[in-house]
Amino acid sequence: MKRLFIIALSLVGMATTSAKDKIEATIGADLVSQYIWRGQNLGDFSLQPTLGVGYKGISLSA
């Protein structure tokens, strides 16, 4: 029984490790009704894109 528990725990640990090693990417866009920058109205409608990359728990988005 103890051996089966150790094997199961090892398999869960290996599955978790391999899932963290994948590079993840996210893409998105927001449509806003007004674009105001530093108090100036720069347009009625605006599309604001988003791009993100993640690896091993660290992410970067712009």
C-alpha positions, 0 to 999 in steps of 0.5 A: 500500500505504501509503495502504491501511494509513493508511485501515485504521488510521483505521477502527480508531481511529474504531471504538475511539473510538465504542465508548468514548463509549457509556454502560455500565450494570451491575446485579447482586445477591449472596445472602449467608448472613449479614449481619454489620456491625461485629461484629453479626449482623443477619440470616441471609440478605441480598440485596445489590444492585449498580448501576454506570455507566461512561463513557469509562473512568470508572465509578461503582458502588454 
